[in-house]
């Protein structure tokens, strides 16, 4: 009977997610940095100049970020602030989705500029699309600074290394 109970407890323990032995989120931040440090907006090769190519790039943008975020969610370390980390992961998913959608929209705007009047409006529409993710980017930068992690979408310029971020005590 004791053997049966012991095996049952072992089964339950194996089914639980791993628990970090780290007392701080620094190990988590370092692990996330390893996953995201050299992230590319999309990883595959795609035909350009067609809407099908733009759609393929958009799918790749979403999938590339999703793969990295899945790796982060599977990390054995835990962040110091799990709520903030969850918000950052959700932000990164939203940001990747917006960048993917905007990639196709940019293609559509350029392809539709087939008359002088549409061509004249093209620059303003492209500038608007360029700035569409600004709110998500600002939120991402704030959370990244607090969590000491880089962008994980590949859609932002390279960020400062963790050691370059000002510490809260400064």
N, C-alpha and C positions, 0 to 999 in steps of 0.2 A: 504494500500500500504506500509506504514512504517513497519507494522508487517511482510509483505512478504520480504521486504529488510532486516529487522533484522534477520529473520530466515535464509535467504540466507547467510548473513555474518556469522552467527553462524555456519552454515554448513561448510563454507570454513574454519573457525577457527578450527573446530573440525577435519578437514581433514589434517591440518598441523601437522608436527612432533612437539613433545614437545620441548620447549625452556628452557634451563637451567637458573635458577636464580642465579647460582653461577658465581662469577666474575673470578674465577681461575679454572684451571684444576685439582686442588687437590681433589675436590669431585669426579670427573671422575676417577682419579687414585685410590682413595679409593674404589670406586664401582667396578672397574675392578679387584682390588686386592681381593675383596670379591668373585668374580666369579672364579678367577684363582688360588688363593693361594694354594689350595690343589688338584690341577688338577692331574688326573691320565692319563697316556698315553692312556689307554683304560679302559672302565668301566665294560664291561660284562665279563662273564665266557665263556671260549672257550676250545674246545678240542685241545690238543697240539699233536704234532708228526705227523700231516698229512698236506698236502698242503691245503686241505679244511679248516682246523683249522687256518692255517697261513693267508689264504685269509679272513676268518671271523675276525681275529684280525685286519688285515689291514683295513677292512671296519669299524670296531669299532674305530680304531685310528682316522680315518677321521671324523666319525660321532660325537665322543666325543668332539673333538676340534670344529667342526662346531656348535654344540649346545652351547658351551661356547661363541664362537664368536658371535653367533646370540643374545645371552643375552646381550653381550657388545654393539652391534649395536643398541639394543633397549633401552639402558640406557637413562634416561631423562637428565642426566648431559652431558656437552660437554667438550671435552678435550681442554687444553690450546692451543695445536698445532694440529688442525684437520688433516692437511696433513700428519704429522708424525704419528698420530694415525691410519690413513687409510693405510699408508705404513706398520705399525706394524701388523695390522690385516691381510693384504695381505701376509706378511712374515709368520705369524703364520699358515695361510692356506697352504702355500707352504711347510713349515716345516713339518706340519702334513702329507701332501701328500708324502713327501720324506721319512719320518719315516715309513709310512705305506708300501710304495713300498719296502724300504730296509728290512723291517721285512720279507716280502715274499722272497726277494732275499737271505737273510741269510738262510732261510729254504731251498731254492733251492740249494745253495752252499753246505750245509751240506748233503742234500739228494743225491747230485750228486757225493759226495766223496766216490765212491764205488770201486775205484782201488787205489793202492799205489801211482801212479803218481798224480791222482786227489786229494788224501788225502794230499799229499805233498804241493800242491798249495792252499789248502783250507785256511790255516792261512793267507796267503798274501791277498787272496780275501776277507776274513772276515775283516781284518784290513782296507782294502780299503773301504769297505761298512761302517764300523764304522765311518770313517772320511768323508764320502760323504756329510753329512749335515754341515760340519764345517763352510763353508762360510755363510750359512743361520743362523747358530747359532751365529756367530760373529755379524752379522747385527742385529739379534734379541737382543742380549745383549746390544748393543749400544743404540738401540731404547728404550729398557726396562729401562735403566738407565736414559735416557732423559725424559721418560714419567712417571717414578716412578711406574712401574707395573712389576709384575712377569711374567715368562713364562706362557703361557696359553695352551700349547700342552700337558704338563705333561711329555715331553720328555727330559727335562733338569733337572739337579740337582736343588734343592731349591735355590732360590735367596735371597738376602738380603731384609729385610723389607724396606719399603719406608723410614722410619726414619733413617735407616742405610746407605742410599745412601748419598754421599757427596752432599751438596747443591752447586748450581752454584756460590754462593758468597764465598765459602771456598777457 
